[in-house]
Amino acid sequence: MLIKREMALDQDIGLNGALFGGDMMANMDQTAGITASLVSYNRRFVTRKVSELIFHSPVRPGDIMEFYAHVIQTGTTSITVSLKVKVYQPISDKRKDVTSGEFVMVAVDDSLKPEPILWKKEMIDKCNKADEFDD
């Protein structure tokens, strides 16, 4: 499921002419948190684990990044989200994989203690429908 789009701006670019890896990771972390909120009635999530973040291709200034998510595991207090980031090229109407990874998010209460997740089953199903994520 497409969760968000973001454009790489000049201020996001490092000396090598590509997006900073840390900026990509921050955007992916935010996307995982948004995904967890979309598929549950819980308000707050924290990142527990990031697995094998892979940078497939550089992101250049002006590139439109698309952040796709699939829910791959649900637990009592946690959710595992698989993320793919693609660059969309409007002129050719093509997409290219740039980054992928898995994020484990944990639902927490106001004291930041783990709490049970109240799932929105229909949103999990919608999130996992075939789309550009699978291309």
N, C-alpha and C positions, 0 to 999 in steps of 0.2 A: 504494500500500500504506500503510495506517495504521501509522505508526512509533511515535507516542507521543501521549498526552493530557496536558494541563496545565490547571490552573485559574488564572485571573487573580485574584490576591489584592489586598487593599487596599494593601499595601506596594509593589505593582508599578504603581500607578496614579499618573499625574502630575497637575498642577494642573488640566488640562482634563478630568479625569474618565475618561481612557482610558489603556490600557497604554502605557508608554514604548516608543517605536519601537526603541530600542537593546536593550531586553529581548526584544522579538520577534525581532530579528536574531540575538541570542545563542542563543535557543531554536532558530531555524531552522538556524544554524550547527552546533549540537549534533546536530540531526536529520540533517543532511547527513553528518556524521561517523558517526553510528550506521548510517545507510543503507549507507555505503561499507563499514563493517565487516561488516554483515549479508550483503552480496553477494560477499564475498571472504574469503580466509584471512589477509589482512594484519591486523596488530594496530594500526597507528598511521597516522593520516591528518592532514594539515594543510590549511587552507583556502588555496587559491591565488587564487580570484577569486569575487566575488559580482556577478551581473549583474542589473540592473534590478529591485531590490526594490520591489514595488508594494504600497502600503497601500490596500486597497479600502474598508475599513470599520473603525471603531474597535472595540476590545475593552474591555469594561466589567468592573468587579469582579464575580466570581462566574461569568463566562463560562467554559465548558469549551472550550478550544482543542484542535483535532485537527490533527496534523501528518502530511500525506500526502506520499509521495515516489514519483517515477518515475525510473528510470535512463534518461537520454536519449543518453548517449555513454560509451563505454568506450575507454580508451587503454592504452598500455603501463604507464604509471605514474599515470594520472589517471582520474577518473570525473566526469562531469557529472550532477548531480542536479537535477531540477525539483521544487520544493516548492510545495505549496499548504497554507495554513492556513485552517481553517474553524472557525467557532464552532458548537458543537452546542447546540441548545435542547431539553432533555429533555421539557419539557411539550408542545411542539408536534411533537417528533421531527423537526425540520427542521435543516438546516445552511445557513450563510451564509458565503460567501468573505470572508476578512478580509485576507489577505496572500499574495503569491506571489513567487517568484524562482528563480534558478538559481545553484547553487553548484558550483564546480570544486574537487574535493578531490584531493590528491596523496598517494600512499602513500610513507611514509618509514621508513628504518631507525632504529636506536638513535642514530645520529649525525645524524639529521634530513636525510639525503641521500635523494633519490628512489630508490625500489626498484620492481621489477616487481610488478604486481598479479596475484595468483593468484585467478582468478575462480571463483565458485560459480554456474555457468550456471543451475541450477534456481532459485536465489534471485533472480537477475536477472529470470527469467521470471515468478516469483511477484510480485515487486515491480511489474512492469509489467502485471499483469492488470487489467482494467477493475474499478473500484470507485468509491467516493464521490469520488475524485480527479477522475474524468471528468464528474461532474455539473455 
